[in-house]
Every structure is written in structure tokens, then in C-alpha cells.
Amino acid sequence: MRMRDDRRRGMAAVEFALLLPVMALLILLMVEGGHAMHTYSSLVEASREGARHVLMEGESADVEALVAAVVADLDPEKLSTNVTTDPDAKTVTVEVSYVYELFGSKSGQDDESEGMFGNDEPLTFVAQTTMPLP
């Protein structure tokens, strides 16, 4: 049987206390990255569906309502849709952009202090799809 060394008591607690902030930061970054990827993926899908809708319905199609329905889980006030048709090249381009704010950001609040990530400038995700007109 081994004898316990009293000098090493509490070593695991100290190691855990040192690693806890690093692990918490990694988990936060993974969650934020996953949320950002989901948001961008939704924007890409919305731009594709918008371009298909214009091809099927013509230039009078209500693309903004379709895009808003596809990305219903996003804030509609931060979402913008732009539809451009080029008659010379016979293409339609649907561009969907979204102002993405990081978790813990203070933008939109009146507080003078910085948020969790410093300056906290919001990111703008842009997804664009161009399809040929028939």
C-alpha cells in the first residue's frame, strides 16, 4: 500500500482552478462559432431560395417575405434583402445581409463600458446567389 504524501494534497484543485477559465473560454468560443455558422448557413439558404423564387415567379416576386420566412429565427430588423436583375447578362442576384452581434456584446445598449470582446463592432454576414434567367 502507498503512503499519502501530505505535500501533494490539493494539487488537483489547483490544477482545476488553473484550467477552468481556459476550458470555459473554449466552450464559449465553440458555442459562438456554431451559432455564427448556423446564421450564415441560414442566410445562404435564404439567398438561394430567393433567387429560385424570382426565377419561378418573375421580377414581381416578394423575395423579402420569402427570405424573412426562411430565416424566421433571426431578428428581422437586422436583416436586409437586395434583388438585382441584369437584363444584359440575363441573371438575377439575391443578396441577403444580416448584422450579427457576438454573445456578450454591448452594442445597442447605452452603457459606456466595453463588452466581453473589447470593441464589439457587429459583424455583417452577406450571402449572395446569382442564377441565370430563362
C-alpha positions, 0 to 999 in steps of 0.5 A: 500500500502507498503512503499519502504524501501530505505535500501533494494534497490539493494539487488537483484543485489547483490544477482545476482552478488553473484550467477552468477559465481556459476550458470555459473560454473554449466552450464559449468560443465553440458555442459562438462559432456554431451559432455564427455558422448556423446564421450564415448557413441560414442566410445562404439558404435564404439567398438561394431560395430567393433567387429560385423564387424570382426565377419561378415567379418573375421580377414581381416576386416578394423575395423579402417575405420569402427570405424573412420566412426562411430565416424566421429565427433571426431578428428581422430588423437586422436583416436586409434583402437586395434583388438585382436583375441584369437584363444584359447578362440575363441573371438575377442576384439575391443578396441577403445581409444580416448584422450579427452581434457576438454573445456578450456584446454591448452594442445597442445598449447605452452603457459606456463600458466595453463588452466581453470582446473589447470593441464589439463592432457587429459583424455583417454576414452577406450571402449572395446567389446569382442564377441565370434567367430563362 
